[in-house]
Amino acid sequence: MTGTGTRTPLRVGLVGYGLAGSVFHAPLIAATEGLALDTVVTSNPERQEQARAEFPDVRLAATPDELWPRADELDLIVIASPNKTHVPIATAALKAGLPVVVDKPIAGTAAEARELAALAEERGLLLSVFQNRRWDNDFLTVRRLVADGELGDVLRFESRFERWRPQLKGGWRESGDPQEIGGLLFDLGSHVVDQALALFGPAVQVYAESDVRRPGAEADDDTFFALTHASGVRSHLYVSAVTAQLGPRLRVLGSRAGYVKYGLDPQEAALRDGKRPSPDRTGKAGRTDRSGENWGVEPESLWGRIGAGESPLTGGGRPVETLPGDYPAYYAAIAAALRGTGENPVTAHEAAATLDVLEAARRSAREGITVSL
């Protein structure tokens, strides 16, 4: 592998070029100073053409097994393939001596996540989990408000990742086969639970309601979690594909004030539209995209509001400028960690704690009980 003490770009092998690989990982890797997208692994001819069109110098491979014999030519493996492949591919990569980034969820169980963490530690290798929504604009803003004490003591945290998708799309994400690790519980649920734990610490109790609402659906598409944190904060978390009227993305209620924010971070939509972030933070508000526009910045009309005893829907409270979203910060942190100048931005142990909650939620919903952790 390339010596991490040099400034030679670290070479990345990306496994999977579906939604996660093509929309999130490849563009963010390419936008990161010090990283170079070396190889894309996909057996799909159309996706191979897509990868080559956007990255003309990229090498292509049909299977991950083609990477291991040339492990010394790579510095990082990123796994963006279907959930059921995460553990076997991550295991193979670590055994080949390669650091690994795995898209969430890292595994189907917390025990598997901890086994991977142990293997990485035994080999002295980085193992990180792509929890990009820690760099959403709303989450960054709430984290600042909480840290600055503007809300007082937080009593309840409400987070919604809701969509209106009454028609099934098909594919493994909607499969009822447990081996696929599909459904919203482990998909969007991985995001909202990770954010809650990152903000307010470990959960000690979990209650959940999980339903399959759409005709012909096999996997959960409408789930509610209630977490009790050791800190005393209660988190109410919603993930749904059948929400005809969307609620606030975040509502945080404290002893001094509350904060309400509507609308999703704009970065996913920008990436889907083909916009690409610049590799450095040169814009007035943070990063820019390739056209020079500010990256991850939303209009003032979408800013959240903070206040007490007032409704934000009628103009109550005061607007709070939303911090720019910054997905590129994740891979910048990965590059720094590989070079020994920074920390792992999301550890496998943190991901395992999220999976503890998701497994408890599944049991709670199935048995109608509150589960203690």
C-alpha positions in Angstrom: 0.0 0.0 0.0 1.0 3.6 -0.5 2.9 5.0 2.5 0.5 7.0 4.6 3.2 9.5 5.6 3.4 10.8 2.0 1.1 13.0 0.0 0.6 10.5 -2.8 -3.1 10.1 -3.2 -4.6 7.2 -1.4 -6.1 4.7 -3.9 -9.6 3.6 -3.3 -11.4 0.5 -4.4 -15.2 1.0 -4.4 -17.4 -2.1 -4.3 -20.8 -1.5 -5.7 -22.1 1.2 -8.1 -25.8 1.3 -7.5 -27.5 4.2 -5.7 -25.0 4.3 -2.8 -21.9 3.8 -4.8 -22.7 6.1 -7.8 -24.6 9.0 -6.0 -22.8 9.2 -2.7 -19.4 7.4 -2.4 -17.8 7.9 -5.8 -18.5 11.6 -6.1 -17.4 12.3 -2.5 -14.2 10.2 -2.8 -13.4 12.0 -6.0 -14.0 15.4 -4.3 -11.6 14.6 -1.4 -8.1 15.9 -1.6 -5.7 13.1 -1.0 -8.0 10.3 -2.2 -8.2 8.8 -5.7 -10.9 6.5 -7.1 -8.8 3.7 -8.5 -11.2 0.8 -9.1 -15.0 0.3 -9.2 -16.4 -3.2 -8.7 -19.6 -4.0 -10.4 -20.6 -6.8 -12.7 -23.4 -4.8 -14.3 -22.3 -3.6 -17.8 -24.5 -0.5 -17.7 -23.0 0.5 -14.4 -19.5 -0.1 -15.7 -20.2 2.2 -18.5 -21.6 4.8 -16.1 -18.5 4.6 -13.9 -16.2 4.9 -16.9 -18.2 7.9 -18.3 -17.8 9.9 -15.0 -14.3 8.7 -14.1 -12.5 7.9 -17.4 -9.3 6.6 -15.7 -11.0 4.3 -13.3 -10.3 0.6 -13.4 -13.1 -1.9 -13.4 -13.6 -5.3 -11.8 -16.5 -7.6 -11.8 -16.1 -9.1 -8.3 -14.4 -8.0 -5.1 -12.3 -11.2 -5.3 -10.4 -9.5 -8.1 -9.1 -6.9 -5.7 -7.4 -9.1 -3.1 -4.5 -10.3 -5.2 -3.5 -6.7 -5.8 -4.1 -5.4 -2.3 -0.7 -3.7 -2.3 -2.0 -1.4 -5.1 -4.8 -0.1 -2.9 -5.1 1.9 0.3 -8.8 1.7 1.1 -11.8 -0.4 0.3 -15.3 1.2 0.3 -18.2 -1.2 0.5 -21.4 0.2 -1.1 -22.9 -3.1 -2.2 -26.2 -4.7 -0.8 -26.5 -5.0 2.9 -26.1 -8.8 3.0 -22.7 -8.5 1.4 -21.2 -6.1 3.9 -19.8 -8.5 6.4 -18.2 -11.1 4.0 -16.6 -8.4 1.9 -15.4 -6.4 4.8 -13.9 -9.5 6.4 -12.1 -10.4 3.1 -10.8 -6.9 2.8 -9.5 -6.7 6.3 -7.9 -10.2 6.0 -6.2 -8.8 2.8 -4.7 -6.1 4.9 -6.9 -3.2 3.6 -8.6 -0.5 5.7 -12.4 -0.5 5.1 -15.3 1.9 4.9 -18.7 0.2 5.0 -22.0 1.8 4.2 -24.6 1.7 6.9 -25.7 -0.7 8.3 -22.3 -2.3 8.8 -24.0 -5.6 9.5 -27.3 -7.3 10.3 -26.5 -7.7 14.0 -24.4 -5.9 16.6 -22.5 -9.1 17.3 -21.3 -9.2 13.7 -20.3 -5.5 13.8 -18.2 -6.2 17.0 -16.6 -9.2 15.4 -15.5 -7.0 12.4 -14.3 -4.3 14.9 -12.2 -7.0 16.7 -10.7 -8.2 13.4 -9.8 -4.6 12.3 -8.2 -4.0 15.7 -6.3 -7.2 15.6 -4.9 -6.3 12.1 -4.3 -2.6 13.1 -6.6 -1.4 10.3 -9.2 1.4 10.0 -12.8 0.2 9.9 -15.3 3.0 9.6 -19.0 3.3 8.8 -20.5 5.7 6.4 -23.1 7.6 8.5 -23.2 10.6 6.2 -26.3 12.2 7.9 -24.1 13.2 10.8 -23.1 15.9 8.3 -26.7 16.9 7.4 -27.3 20.7 7.8 -30.1 20.2 10.4 -28.1 17.8 12.5 -25.0 20.1 12.5 -27.3 23.0 13.5 -29.0 21.1 16.4 -25.6 19.9 17.7 -24.4 23.5 17.9 -27.6 24.6 19.6 -27.3 21.8 22.2 -23.6 22.4 22.8 -24.2 26.2 23.2 -27.0 25.6 25.7 -29.6 27.6 23.7 -32.3 25.1 24.4 -31.5 24.5 28.1 -31.6 20.9 29.1 -33.0 18.8 26.3 -36.1 16.9 27.3 -37.3 15.4 24.0 -35.7 14.9 20.6 -38.0 14.2 17.7 -36.6 13.2 14.3 -38.5 12.2 11.2 -37.3 10.7 8.0 -40.6 10.5 6.2 -41.5 10.0 2.6 -44.6 9.6 0.4 -43.9 6.5 -1.7 -47.1 4.5 -1.9 -45.9 2.4 -4.8 -43.3 -0.2 -4.3 -40.0 0.1 -6.2 -38.9 -3.5 -5.8 -35.4 -4.7 -5.2 -33.6 -6.1 -2.1 -34.4 -3.0 0.1 -38.0 -4.0 0.1 -37.5 -7.8 0.4 -38.9 -9.7 3.3 -36.0 -12.1 3.3 -34.2 -11.6 6.6 -30.9 -12.4 4.8 -31.3 -9.2 2.7 -31.5 -6.9 5.8 -34.1 -4.8 4.1 -36.8 -2.6 5.3 -36.8 1.0 6.7 -35.9 -0.2 10.3 -32.3 -0.9 9.2 -32.2 1.6 6.3 -33.4 5.0 7.4 -33.6 3.8 11.0 -29.8 3.5 11.0 -29.6 7.2 10.3 -32.1 8.5 12.9 -30.8 6.2 15.7 -27.2 7.1 15.0 -28.0 10.8 15.1 -29.9 10.4 18.4 -27.0 8.4 20.0 -24.4 10.9 18.7 -26.3 13.8 20.3 -27.6 12.4 23.6 -25.5 9.3 24.4 -26.4 5.6 24.9 -30.0 4.3 25.0 -31.1 2.2 28.0 -34.7 1.4 26.9 -36.3 0.9 23.4 -39.9 0.8 22.4 -41.0 0.5 18.8 -44.0 0.0 16.5 -43.2 -1.4 13.1 -45.7 -2.0 10.3 -45.9 -3.2 6.7 -48.5 -0.8 5.1 -48.2 -0.9 1.4 -50.1 -3.6 -0.6 -47.7 -6.3 -1.7 -44.9 -5.0 0.6 -42.8 -7.6 2.5 -40.6 -5.4 4.6 -41.4 -2.7 7.2 -42.2 0.6 5.7 -43.6 2.5 8.7 -41.8 2.5 12.0 -41.7 4.5 15.2 -39.0 4.3 17.9 -39.0 5.7 21.4 -35.6 5.7 23.1 -34.8 6.5 26.7 -31.2 7.7 26.9 -29.0 7.2 30.0 -28.8 11.0 30.0 -32.5 11.2 30.6 -33.4 12.6 27.2 -36.2 10.8 25.3 -35.9 10.4 21.5 -39.0 9.9 19.4 -37.9 8.7 15.9 -40.1 8.1 12.8 -39.2 6.5 9.5 -41.9 5.9 6.9 -42.6 5.5 3.2 -46.3 6.1 3.6 -46.5 9.6 5.2 -49.0 11.6 3.1 -48.3 14.8 5.0 -44.7 15.3 6.2 -44.0 16.4 9.7 -41.0 18.5 10.9 -37.7 16.9 10.1 -36.5 17.8 13.6 -38.2 19.1 16.8 -36.0 19.5 19.9 -37.7 20.5 23.1 -35.6 21.9 26.0 -36.2 23.5 29.4 -35.5 26.9 27.9 -36.6 26.8 24.3 -37.5 24.5 21.4 -36.2 24.2 17.9 -38.3 23.1 14.9 -36.9 22.4 11.4 -38.7 21.4 8.2 -37.3 20.0 5.0 -34.4 17.7 4.1 -30.7 18.5 3.8 -30.1 19.5 0.1 -27.0 17.5 -0.5 -28.6 14.2 -1.6 -30.7 16.0 -4.2 -27.7 17.9 -5.4 -25.6 14.7 -5.8 -28.5 13.0 -7.6 -28.7 16.0 -10.0 -25.0 15.5 -10.9 -23.7 18.4 -8.8 -20.3 17.8 -7.3 -18.6 19.4 -4.2 -15.3 21.1 -4.4 -12.4 19.4 -2.5 -11.9 22.3 -0.1 -13.8 24.8 1.9 -13.4 27.9 -0.2 -17.0 29.3 -0.2 -18.2 32.1 2.1 -20.5 29.6 3.9 -18.2 26.6 3.6 -17.7 24.4 0.5 -18.6 25.3 -3.0 -19.6 23.0 -5.9 -17.8 22.9 -9.2 -19.7 25.9 -10.5 -18.7 28.0 -7.5 -22.1 27.9 -5.8 -22.1 27.3 -2.0 -22.4 23.5 -1.2 -25.0 22.3 1.3 -26.5 25.7 1.9 -30.3 26.1 2.0 -32.4 29.3 1.5 -33.4 31.4 4.5 -37.0 30.3 3.9 -36.1 26.8 5.1 -34.3 27.8 8.2 -35.6 26.4 11.5 -37.0 28.5 14.3 -36.3 28.6 18.0 -38.6 29.9 20.7 -40.8 29.1 23.7 -44.6 28.9 23.8 -45.0 29.9 20.2 -45.9 28.1 16.9 -43.2 28.3 14.2 -46.1 27.8 11.6 -47.5 31.2 12.5 -44.1 32.9 12.6 -43.4 32.4 16.3 -39.9 32.3 17.6 -36.8 33.5 15.7 -35.2 32.0 12.6 -31.9 30.2 13.1 -29.5 30.1 10.2 -28.9 26.5 9.2 -25.3 25.5 9.1 -24.1 24.2 5.7 -24.3 20.5 5.2 -20.9 18.9 4.6 -20.9 15.3 3.4 -17.4 15.7 2.0 -16.1 16.2 5.6 -16.6 12.4 6.2 -14.1 11.3 3.5 -11.7 14.2 4.4 -11.7 12.7 7.9 -11.1 9.2 6.5 -8.1 10.5 4.6 -6.7 12.2 7.7 -7.2 9.0 9.8 -5.4 6.9 7.2 -2.5 9.3 7.2 -2.4 9.3 11.0 -3.4 12.9 11.4 -7.0 12.5 12.5 -9.5 10.1 14.1 -11.9 7.6 12.7 -15.1 9.7 12.1 -17.5 6.8 12.8 -16.3 3.7 14.5 -17.6 0.2 14.2 -18.3 0.2 17.9 -20.6 3.2 17.4 -22.3 1.4 14.6 -22.7 -1.7 16.8 -24.4 0.5 19.5 -26.9 1.6 16.8 -27.5 -2.0 15.8 -28.2 -2.8 19.5 -31.0 -0.3 19.3 -32.3 -1.5 16.0 -32.3 -5.1 17.1 -34.1 -4.1 20.3 -36.7 -2.1 18.3 -37.4 -5.2 16.1 -37.9 -7.3 19.2 -40.1 -4.6 20.8 -42.3 -4.3 17.7 -42.6 -8.0 17.4 -43.4 -8.8 21.0 -45.2 -5.5 22.0 -42.7 -4.8 24.9 -40.2 -2.2 26.0 -36.7 -3.7 25.8 -34.0 -2.7 28.2 -30.4 -2.5 27.0 
